[in-house]
Amino acid sequence: MTSIDSNPTIEILPEHIIDQIKAGEVLERPASLLKELIENSLDAGSTEIHLHLIENGMDLLSIEDNGHGMNFKNLPFAFLRHATSKLKSFEDIYRLHSFGFRGEALASVAASARLTCTTQPKDLNAEGGKIIINGGATELLIPQRASTQGTSIYIKDLFFNTPARLKFIKSKVSEKSALKKMIYSFVLSHPQVTFTIKWDEKEKEIFKAVEVDSNIERIAQVFFSRKTETKNIIAASQEYEGYKVQVYFTRETHTTPQYRHHYLFVNKRFFQDKSLHQAVLRNLDIFWRFGESGHYVIDIQAPPEDIDVNVHPNKTQIKFLRSDVVYSLLVTSLKAGIKTQAIEAAPSLGFDLSGNSPESIPSFFSKDENRNFDLMNFAGTNEESTADYSLFKAESLLTPAPRFQRLLTQFLIADQGKPILVDIRKLLSCAIGQELQQFSLNDESAGPLLISEPFKMLKGKVDKHFEDLKALGFEFDRLNAEYIVLRTIPKFLPQVLLNSVAEGLIKYYELPKTQNYEKDSFKKFYHEFINDDLLMSVPDNFIEKYLNTPLCAEFSVELSHERLKSLFKA
């Protein structure tokens, strides 16, 4: 062990050591190096990018593009730290339309590898150049002209001068997986750019540019290796005040993580966000097979001034000024995609999802899939998927198992010293209706949602009854002409019922005023607003608290031995 001097002298580090330390902050592995180089090529307006990697980039990593290139005067400055053409002032960080902006990437590469760069500007009469840098030291810098515009960078022997970093390079499988994830993020986010990728001496992967309105073809090629597999991808989008969220997700699912493609983009920039990822999984868990997940791409477009990309060294984390809008548009888009798929699948299943039939039964399964569901356990699964949404979840997920079993959709069998058969729809509808009639708005009875969910409602009707809804604990913001977002809710309601109850209340307020309006109309409202789909999603602990109330007796029958015997008379 090295001893520590008890009276050390503070010294200024040499530039080459500073460069090597800074390179370690920017370049952790070959994937982070290649990310920086591809970003530079895209910022240069490239429409073709060709990659070649040997030994996962450790022996050779090359990138060739047809971007606007550099003239000879600018070439040496490109490899100086904090030299950039992207920023003029700090405020420009919040108006970024490019990937790079710190001016560290090429300097970090040059400090930690053997680098050769040749470049030719767009004006073929202008002089380009060639530079060779080994471990931060420039060995060659000469002017030259080429017949085509663009830049080529060849990097050999990564981390040759910082061997300690080689100890932290992971296995070949892990490094290649990280490289693929990073490369595919650019392939997916830039479908109008042609990419070729060559691994060692294997055959090239070619992703040809697609038309502007054919992005789904590029996604299909990444997900399934064929552009023609677009029928297996579901797409939907929503937009609001300069924000747009486009979602793509697959019908096909996998159990193993290495076969999943999960990508989040904002303004074509790949980023990671655990809460958005969990939101996708929560909303698609009813669509994908239990315990599995499929592929997804979430493409977010936001005003550059509303996002902060300078919160992580690798720029893989984003801060949104209006994160609630992003989340709401994401959830709305996912639900729209599921609904579209349900309607497409319905004809082969014999269901009418158009809303024209009195009893519309949604299906979230594609017609070629055969799945078995235990309806008794379905609500428990859904409770878990929505548990994180509200601050005011009354019971823990670790509550004891309910003292009842669901039967089909509308009924349950409960044990109250004797078996009883309960009509859940009538019990819950009546109980919720009575709770709302007796509701008194105060600081304890209503509260804000942690994460708001949007739902569709006619603008005029919602605004017309704003004060009535507010008195019952419902407050909302307008998302767009069709959608609103709930902000505060009555605490006694589980989130899965919020939208339905709010819609039911609007219908109640729209009914014509008659002599018996208060009694008859409200009774009709609370007997009808919960449909079969919602019943399957209501948490067990919410149902259980009403089973021991006098109200339950109105909607239950005792399953006595005599009654059961009478059903099977010879």
ZAMARGU-4260 file (C-alpha; in steps of 0.2 Angstrom, whole numbers, plus 5000, padded with zeros to 4 digits):
<rodrens>
0) 5000/5000/5000 | 5007/5017/4996 | 5010/5028/5011 | 5002/5045/5012 | 5013/5060/5015
5) 5008/5069/5031 | 5013/5086/5023 | 5009/5085/5005 | 5013/5099/4992 | 4998/5104/4981
10) 5004/5104/4963 | 4995/5108/4947 | 4993/5093/4936 | 5001/5092/4919 | 4989/5095/4904
15) 4991/5077/4898 | 4986/5070/4914 | 4971/5082/4916 | 4965/5076/4898 | 4966/5058/4903
20) 4956/5061/4919 | 4943/5071/4910 | 4942/5057/4896 | 4938/5045/4910 | 4923/5056/4915
25) 4916/5056/4897 | 4922/5039/4890 | 4918/5024/4902 | 4918/5011/4888 | 4917/5009/4869
30) 4899/5012/4869 | 4900/5029/4876 | 4914/5033/4864 | 4904/5028/4849 | 4889/5038/4855
35) 4899/5054/4855 | 4906/5051/4838 | 4888/5047/4830 | 4881/5062/4838 | 4895/5073/4830
40) 4891/5065/4813 | 4872/5068/4815 | 4875/5086/4821 | 4885/5088/4805 | 4870/5084/4794
45) 4875/5067/4789 | 4863/5056/4779 | 4874/5041/4779 | 4885/5034/4793 | 4896/5018/4792
50) 4902/5010/4807 | 4916/4996/4809 | 4920/4988/4825 | 4934/4975/4829 | 4934/4967/4846
55) 4919/4978/4851 | 4929/4993/4847 | 4944/4990/4858 | 4955/4986/4844 | 4947/4997/4830
60) 4932/5008/4830 | 4929/5018/4814 | 4915/5030/4808 | 4913/5037/4791 | 4900/5050/4787
65) 4894/5062/4773 | 4891/5077/4784 | 4897/5094/4780 | 4915/5091/4786 | 4928/5103/4792
70) 4940/5115/4784 | 4959/5113/4788 | 4958/5129/4799 | 4945/5121/4811 | 4952/5103/4811
75) 4964/5105/4825 | 4952/5115/4836 | 4940/5100/4835 | 4951/5090/4847 | 4954/5104/4860
80) 4944/5103/4876 | 4929/5114/4878 | 4930/5119/4859 | 4912/5118/4852 | 4902/5126/4838
85) 4886/5122/4847 | 4886/5136/4861 | 4889/5154/4862 | 4882/5157/4879 | 4876/5147/4894
90) 4858/5150/4890 | 4860/5141/4873 | 4860/5125/4883 | 4841/5127/4885 | 4839/5130/4866
95) 4848/5116/4860 | 4845/5108/4843 | 4860/5098/4843 | 4867/5083/4852 | 4884/5089/4857
100) 4887/5105/4866 | 4901/5103/4879 | 4916/5102/4867 | 4924/5087/4877 | 4920/5072/4866
105) 4934/5072/4853 | 4946/5079/4865 | 4943/5064/4877 | 4944/5052/4862 | 4961/5059/4857
110) 4967/5058/4875 | 4964/5040/4877 | 4967/5031/4860 | 4977/5032/4844 | 4966/5043/4832
115) 4966/5047/4814 | 4954/5059/4807 | 4952/5065/4789 | 4939/5077/4783 | 4932/5087/4768
120) 4920/5102/4769 | 4905/5103/4759 | 4913/5115/4747 | 4925/5103/4738 | 4936/5118/4732
125) 4940/5121/4750 | 4954/5113/4759 | 4951/5099/4771 | 4964/5090/4781 | 4971/5075/4791
130) 4976/5074/4809 | 4984/5060/4819 | 4984/5060/4838 | 4991/5047/4849 | 4986/5048/4868
135) 4983/5067/4866 | 4999/5071/4857 | 4997/5077/4839 | 5009/5068/4827 | 5003/5074/4810
140) 4992/5088/4804 | 4992/5091/4785 | 4980/5100/4773 | 4972/5089/4759 | 4957/5088/4748
145) 4945/5074/4745 | 4933/5070/4731 | 4918/5069/4743 | 4912/5078/4758 | 4912/5071/4775
150) 4923/5065/4790 | 4931/5048/4794 | 4938/5044/4811 | 4948/5029/4815 | 4952/5024/4833
155) 4964/5011/4838 | 4970/5004/4855 | 4957/5012/4866 | 4964/5016/4883 | 4981/5010/4878
160) 4989/5024/4889 | 4977/5021/4904 | 4978/5003/4907 | 4970/5004/4924 | 4954/5008/4915
165) 4955/4991/4905 | 4951/4982/4921 | 4934/4990/4922 | 4929/4984/4904 | 4916/4971/4906
170) 4914/4954/4897 | 4913/4954/4878 | 4895/4949/4878 | 4891/4964/4890 | 4901/4977/4880
175) 4893/4971/4863 | 4876/4972/4871 | 4879/4990/4877 | 4886/4994/4859 | 4871/4987/4851
180) 4859/4996/4862 | 4867/5013/4859 | 4869/5010/4840 | 4851/5005/4838 | 4845/5020/4848
185) 4852/5031/4834 | 4845/5019/4820 | 4828/5020/4828 | 4828/5039/4832 | 4835/5044/4814
190) 4825/5033/4802 | 4829/5045/4788 | 4848/5041/4790 | 4856/5026/4782 | 4867/5016/4794
195) 4879/5002/4790 | 4886/4992/4804 | 4901/4979/4802 | 4906/4968/4817 | 4924/4961/4815
200) 4924/4953/4798 | 4906/4948/4798 | 4893/4954/4785 | 4887/4971/4787 | 4870/4976/4794
205) 4862/4988/4783 | 4848/5000/4788 | 4843/5010/4773 | 4834/5027/4775 | 4815/5026/4775
210) 4802/5039/4770 | 4797/5052/4782 | 4780/5044/4785 | 4787/5026/4786 | 4796/5027/4802
215) 4787/5011/4808 | 4797/5001/4794 | 4814/5006/4802 | 4807/5000/4819 | 4801/4984/4812
220) 4818/4981/4804 | 4826/4983/4821 | 4813/4973/4831 | 4811/4959/4819 | 4825/4961/4806
225) 4812/4964/4792 | 4803/4980/4787 | 4788/4970/4782 | 4784/4965/4800 | 4775/4982/4803
230) 4758/4973/4806 | 4765/4967/4823 | 4768/4984/4829 | 4755/4996/4836 | 4757/5014/4834
235) 4747/5029/4842 | 4751/5047/4847 | 4744/5062/4856 | 4750/5080/4856 | 4747/5096/4866
240) 4754/5114/4866 | 4770/5110/4857 | 4772/5092/4865 | 4769/5076/4855 | 4771/5058/4861
245) 4772/5045/4848 | 4771/5027/4855 | 4776/5010/4846 | 4774/4994/4854 | 4773/4976/4849
250) 4761/4962/4851 | 4775/4949/4852 | 4782/4947/4870 | 4798/4939/4878 | 4803/4933/4895
255) 4821/4936/4893 | 4828/4954/4894 | 4841/4952/4881 | 4827/4950/4868 | 4818/4966/4873
260) 4820/4983/4865 | 4814/4997/4876 | 4818/5015/4870 | 4814/5032/4876 | 4818/5047/4865
265) 4815/5066/4867 | 4819/5077/4852 | 4828/5062/4844 | 4839/5060/4860 | 4840/5043/4868
270) 4837/5045/4887 | 4833/5034/4902 | 4818/5037/4914 | 4813/5024/4927 | 4796/5032/4930
275) 4791/5033/4912 | 4797/5015/4909 | 4787/5009/4923 | 4772/5019/4916 | 4774/5010/4900
280) 4774/4993/4908 | 4760/4997/4920 | 4749/5002/4905 | 4753/4988/4894 | 4753/4974/4907
285) 4735/4970/4902 | 4740/4969/4884 | 4756/4958/4885 | 4757/4941/4892 | 4758/4940/4911
290) 4776/4940/4917 | 4783/4945/4899 | 4785/4962/4890 | 4787/4966/4872 | 4797/4980/4863
295) 4792/4998/4863 | 4798/5015/4857 | 4792/5031/4864 | 4796/5046/4854 | 4793/5063/4863
300) 4794/5079/4855 | 4796/5094/4866 | 4801/5113/4865 | 4820/5113/4868 | 4818/5126/4881
305) 4807/5115/4891 | 4820/5101/4893 | 4837/5101/4902 | 4849/5088/4895 | 4864/5095/4905
310) 4860/5084/4921 | 4871/5069/4918 | 4888/5067/4911 | 4882/5055/4897 | 4867/5066/4894
315) 4856/5050/4896 | 4844/5059/4909 | 4832/5073/4905 | 4823/5085/4916 | 4806/5091/4909
320) 4799/5107/4913 | 4781/5100/4911 | 4783/5082/4916 | 4765/5080/4920 | 4761/5084/4901
325) 4773/5071/4895 | 4766/5058/4907 | 4748/5062/4903 | 4751/5061/4884 | 4761/5045/4886
330) 4747/5036/4895 | 4734/5043/4883 | 4744/5037/4868 | 4746/5019/4876 | 4728/5018/4879
335) 4723/5024/4862 | 4735/5010/4855 | 4727/4997/4865 | 4710/5002/4861 | 4714/5002/4842
340) 4721/4984/4844 | 4705/4979/4854 | 4694/4985/4840 | 4704/4977/4826 | 4703/4960/4836
345) 4685/4961/4840 | 4677/4955/4824 | 4686/4938/4825 | 4681/4937/4844 | 4663/4941/4841
350) 4663/4957/4851 | 4657/4974/4847 | 4669/4987/4854 | 4662/5002/4844 | 4651/5007/4859
355) 4635/5005/4849 | 4630/4989/4858 | 4622/4991/4875 | 4636/4979/4883 | 4652/4983/4874
360) 4666/4971/4880 | 4683/4976/4876 | 4697/4963/4872 | 4715/4967/4873 | 4722/4952/4864
365) 4727/4950/4846 | 4716/4937/4836 | 4731/4925/4834 | 4735/4923/4852 | 4727/4911/4864
370) 4729/4915/4882 | 4721/4908/4898 | 4716/4920/4912 | 4711/4917/4930 | 4697/4930/4932
375) 4698/4927/4951 | 4715/4934/4952 | 4714/4947/4938 | 4709/4961/4950 | 4724/4958/4961
380) 4736/4960/4946 | 4728/4976/4941 | 4728/4983/4959 | 4747/4981/4959 | 4749/4990/4942
385) 4740/5005/4948 | 4746/5006/4966 | 4759/5019/4964 | 4748/5032/4956 | 4739/5039/4971
390) 4745/5047/4987 | 4730/5041/4996 | 4730/5022/4994 | 4721/5017/5010 | 4728/4999/5012
395) 4745/4991/5009 | 4748/4979/4995 | 4752/4967/5009 | 4734/4966/5016 | 4727/4949/5020
400) 4719/4939/5006 | 4701/4944/5004 | 4687/4933/5011 | 4678/4931/4995 | 4680/4923/4978
405) 4675/4932/4962 | 4663/4923/4950 | 4663/4927/4932 | 4663/4946/4931 | 4648/4954/4940
410) 4647/4942/4956 | 4657/4936/4970 | 4654/4923/4984 | 4658/4929/5001 | 4659/4920/5018
415) 4650/4930/5032 | 4647/4915/5043 | 4637/4908/5029 | 4640/4909/5010 | 4632/4923/5001
420) 4631/4928/4982 | 4634/4947/4979 | 4631/4957/4964 | 4647/4968/4964 | 4641/4980/4951
425) 4625/4985/4960 | 4634/4985/4977 | 4648/4996/4972 | 4638/5008/4961 | 4626/5011/4975
430) 4639/5013/4989 | 4649/5025/4978 | 4634/5035/4974 | 4629/5036/4992 | 4647/5041/4997
435) 4646/5055/4984 | 4629/5061/4990 | 4636/5062/5008 | 4653/5070/5002 | 4659/5085/5011
440) 4674/5094/5004 | 4687/5098/5016 | 4706/5096/5018 | 4705/5077/5023 | 4692/5072/5010
445) 4701/5076/4994 | 4719/5077/4989 | 4731/5078/4974 | 4737/5064/4963 | 4755/5060/4962
450) 4754/5057/4944 | 4738/5062/4934 | 4730/5052/4921 | 4721/5060/4906 | 4704/5055/4900
455) 4692/5060/4886 | 4677/5071/4890 | 4668/5084/4880 | 4675/5101/4883 | 4658/5111/4885
460) 4651/5098/4897 | 4666/5098/4909 | 4668/5116/4909 | 4649/5119/4912 | 4649/5108/4928
465) 4666/5113/4934 | 4660/5119/4951 | 4649/5104/4954 | 4664/5093/4951 | 4675/5103/4962
470) 4663/5102/4976 | 4665/5083/4976 | 4684/5084/4976 | 4687/5083/4957 | 4698/5096/4950
475) 4706/5096/4933 | 4717/5105/4920 | 4713/5106/4901 | 4725/5095/4891 | 4718/5098/4874
480) 4701/5100/4865 | 4696/5083/4870 | 4706/5078/4885 | 4707/5084/4903 | 4718/5078/4917
485) 4712/5076/4935 | 4723/5084/4948 | 4713/5081/4964 | 4701/5067/4969 | 4690/5061/4983
490) 4701/5050/4993 | 4689/5036/4995 | 4689/5032/4977 | 4702/5020/4969 | 4711/5027/4954
495) 4704/5014/4943 | 4687/5021/4945 | 4691/5040/4944 | 4687/5042/4926 | 4671/5032/4926
500) 4664/5041/4941 | 4668/5058/4934 | 4660/5054/4917 | 4645/5047/4926 | 4643/5063/4936
505) 4643/5073/4920 | 4629/5062/4913 | 4620/5065/4929 | 4621/5084/4929 | 4616/5084/4911
510) 4599/5074/4914 | 4583/5085/4913 | 4578/5092/4930 | 4561/5084/4936 | 4552/5084/4952
515) 4561/5068/4958 | 4578/5073/4950 | 4588/5071/4966 | 4582/5054/4971 | 4578/5046/4954
520) 4592/5053/4943 | 4606/5050/4955 | 4600/5032/4959 | 4600/5029/4940 | 4617/5036/4939
525) 4625/5025/4953 | 4617/5009/4947 | 4624/5011/4929 | 4641/5019/4928 | 4652/5004/4932
530) 4655/4992/4917 | 4661/4974/4917 | 4679/4980/4912 | 4680/4991/4927 | 4673/4978/4939
535) 4688/4966/4934 | 4700/4980/4939 | 4693/4986/4956 | 4705/4982/4970 | 4699/4968/4982
540) 4702/4978/4998 | 4690/4992/4991 | 4676/4979/4988 | 4679/4971/5005 | 4675/4986/5015
545) 4657/4987/5008 | 4654/4968/5011 | 4650/4971/5030 | 4638/4986/5028 | 4619/4985/5028
550) 4619/4990/5010 | 4627/4973/5005 | 4611/4964/5011 | 4601/4973/4997 | 4612/4966/4983
555) 4616/4948/4990 | 4607/4932/4993 | 4611/4918/5005 | 4617/4902/4997 | 4608/4891/5010
560) 4609/4872/5008 | 4591/4871/5004 | 4592/4885/4990 | 4606/4876/4982 | 4597/4859/4983
565) 4582/4867/4974 | 4593/4872/4959 | 4596/4853/4956 | 4579/4845/4958 | 4577/4829/4948
</rodrens>
